[in-house]
Amino acid sequence: MSLMPAIAALVRVIRNAKALSQEQMSGSVEARHLHNIENARSSITIDKLEALSARLDIEPAALVVLACALEKGLSDDQVLE
């Protein structure tokens, strides 16, 4: 089970919903690395997950739960059961 594609999609969707460019995220991660994360070409460390989550104004745990739900085709509530 790889959460990379689900985390990639969520980071991209949340960033776009907040109208943030990859360059505007540069305080949390370099634009090139973010591009690779958003395209599931690069793994994300816990430190980077925390930094991205802070910049996106979402709890890191929430991002992981949402990624699990997306990957399994479940609602976030179902993942927590």
Secondary structure as UniProt FT lines:
FT   HELIX           4..17
FT   TURN            18..19
FT   HELIX           23..25
FT   TURN            26..28
FT   HELIX           31..38
FT   TURN            39..40
FT   HELIX           46..56
FT   HELIX           60..72
FT   HELIX           76..80
//
